[in-house]
Amino acid sequence: MNITINGEHYDDLPEGMSVAGLLVHLKLPPQKIAIERNREIVSKSTFEETILADGDRLEIIHFIGGG
């Protein structure tokens, strides 16, 4: 499956991967992540059930605390 994440192309991802599976694959913690898929925000409550499709464009934002 071919998808674009933050402007980078990934062509080695398995078909039927969920957003949650992608986060595991990329070793990103889902608690501090916001994801936009094809210009629509993906709710954290749907990460498990949102299946990625060939050609999807994702923007992943990782929040970092500080002060």
Protein Blocks (a to p, Z undefined) as FASTA:
>chain_A
ZZdeehiacfkbcehiafklmmmmnopafklcccdeehiacdfklmmmmccdehiacddd
dddddZZ
